[in-house]
Amino acid sequence: MYTLALGAVTGAALLLAFVNGCQDAGRTVATSVATRTLTPRIAVAMAVVMNLAGAFLGEEVARTVAEDLVTLPGPGQEGRALTVVAAALAAALAWTAVARWVLRLRPAATHALIGGVVGAAWAAGAGARVHGETVLRKVLLPMLLAPALVLAAAFLLMVGLLWAFRRAAPQRAQRGFRMAQTVSAAGLSLGHGLQDAQKAMGAVVLALVAAGEAGVGEGVPLWARISCAAALALGTWAGGRRITRTLRRRVIELDPPRGFAAEAAAASVLLTASYLAHAPVSTTHVTAAGGLGAAATRRLSAVRWAVARNLAFGWLLTLPATAALAAAAYAALSLLPG
């Protein structure tokens, strides 16, 4: 009965994964390109491969999105439940486009999706419920703590590296850190695939549960895992073609040691959030915070704070904006026949 609607909602989830890959491609590999550790072509190819690999390394974050944040309307209310998911994805896609191309902000797709799910479930009212405690513990707190932890870790790691290699020959040290940065860049792309592909998987599973095609707790179907991984990887490839105009070049100035510190700190937090906290965190958040922390060890002027403030404003605005848009989208979709 709901085959067409389910297909449309699944397509929207895959589109969000593709857009996410386009947005974050530059953020995950731009440091390696800016420090001349990797060429743009090699950096993007590595990011695509590691995105694909990361998508198959777990499903804890997908379960959080699909099972822990909201309860959808129950049996007999499949239409309303699917409307919740459709409104959430429509709001996330609309806000991402408006924020980026009209407001000139850099929104986090993670927060757009979460805000959309919460706003649409709240608007659905009876039969749907938002798990406020879980949203606080697995979304709001990580939203605040993850960038702070990455920034501090990158700063302290860079301070330690400066002390440990204070007597090393500069040229030899730079060569060594370029090799190390190749590993850290791969780890960051792996964490990106592990986190962001799973968010799209969670949205697909949420749609399947809403339509009555799957039960809560059944996990992620293989076809959904493959589709979401492919959509994210394709987005990374498409977005990586504009690597020369990425975030990193305009926000921070990094050399190979600082690039390594930034990427290592960001990758560590992405992997920790996925495996230990099962929390969806923004790749945009952690990559930018790692770069800021590493760059600050050189001098504060190495950070272009005006652009950093623009990033922060976009992040803070995304959750409430997408929640409001999703509530409005749910009300509008509910007026459609059937």
Secondary structure as GFF3:
##gff-version 3
##sequence-region A 1 338
A	DSSP	alpha_helix	3	34	.	.	.	ID=ss1
A	DSSP	alpha_helix	40	55	.	.	.	ID=ss2
A	DSSP	alpha_helix	60	63	.	.	.	ID=ss3
A	DSSP	pi_helix	64	68	.	.	.	ID=ss4
A	DSSP	beta_strand	70	71	.	.	.	ID=ss5
A	DSSP	alpha_helix	78	101	.	.	.	ID=ss6
A	DSSP	alpha_helix	109	124	.	.	.	ID=ss7
A	DSSP	beta_strand	129	130	.	.	.	ID=ss8
A	DSSP	alpha_helix	132	135	.	.	.	ID=ss9
A	DSSP	pi_helix	136	140	.	.	.	ID=ss10
A	DSSP	alpha_helix	141	164	.	.	.	ID=ss11
A	DSSP	alpha_helix	170	210	.	.	.	ID=ss12
A	DSSP	alpha_helix	222	240	.	.	.	ID=ss13
A	DSSP	three_ten_helix	243	245	.	.	.	ID=ss14
A	DSSP	alpha_helix	247	251	.	.	.	ID=ss15
A	DSSP	alpha_helix	256	272	.	.	.	ID=ss16
A	DSSP	pi_helix	273	277	.	.	.	ID=ss17
A	DSSP	alpha_helix	283	295	.	.	.	ID=ss18
A	DSSP	three_ten_helix	300	302	.	.	.	ID=ss19
A	DSSP	alpha_helix	305	333	.	.	.	ID=ss20
###
